[in-house]
Each structure stands twice: as C-alpha cells, then as structure tokens.
C-alpha cells in the first residue's frame, strides 16, 4: 500500500507565497493571489486557497504583506538598456564608462526616481 502522506509531501511545494499581488505575465497580465514553488521553480499561480491545498508538512510560507511579486528580468544582451534609452521619459545613460556596476545602475535609477514627478 502507498503512503499517500509521503507521496503528497514529495510533490508538495517547498514554498507558498501569499498575501500580495502576483503579476503573472500571462497573455492577459492577470494578477494572482498566491504562488507555489518547488525546487526553485513555480508550480502554479492562482487563488490562495488553491495553493494552500497543495501544502505539505514541510511547506514554508512567505507573506508578501500586500507587496507586488513580479518575474525577474535576466537579459545578458542588454536589451533592457537599449529599450530604456529609446523610450522617453525613461532615458538613462546606462552605458560604459558611466555605468560600471549594478551599484551605478541603482544610483542612476534612484536619482531619476527622485527627480520624477509624482505618479
């Protein structure tokens, strides 16, 4: 006989992220209530109750406290830089030698945000 508790714990997410606005980047850019994650990969996104139903004995919870969760951007070819440079009013000079590190990029963004009008 199969121990269903053991099987469900193997299949259960390691982490359930709740209490935030999850930008799914699906075709409709819908907002989900929660996300379940297993081995560093998203298993599912949707309603909190549906994600909680996947919970196992070792599943941890991350409470976003109303914050937004969105996919990360990983672009080693600098497409984002050229896009930002071509879309006013988001023009930032993120080219070398002005920018030599992530810290320099953060400083540029911080300065631009401080100078931007509200909204």
GIZIGI-V527064 format. One record per run of one state. SS is the DSSP state (H for helix, E for strand, C for the rest). FROM is the first residue (numbers start at 1). LEN is the number of residues. If there is no record, write none. Layout:
BEGIN
[[SS FROM LEN] [SS FROM LEN]]
END
This chain:
BEGIN
[[C 1 3] [H 4 8] [C 12 3] [E 15 4] [C 19 2] [E 21 3] [C 24 7] [E 31 2] [C 33 1] [E 34 5] [C 39 2] [E 41 6] [C 47 1] [H 48 5] [C 53 7] [E 60 4] [C 64 4] [E 68 2] [C 70 9] [H 79 8] [C 87 15] [H 102 14] [C 116 4]]
END
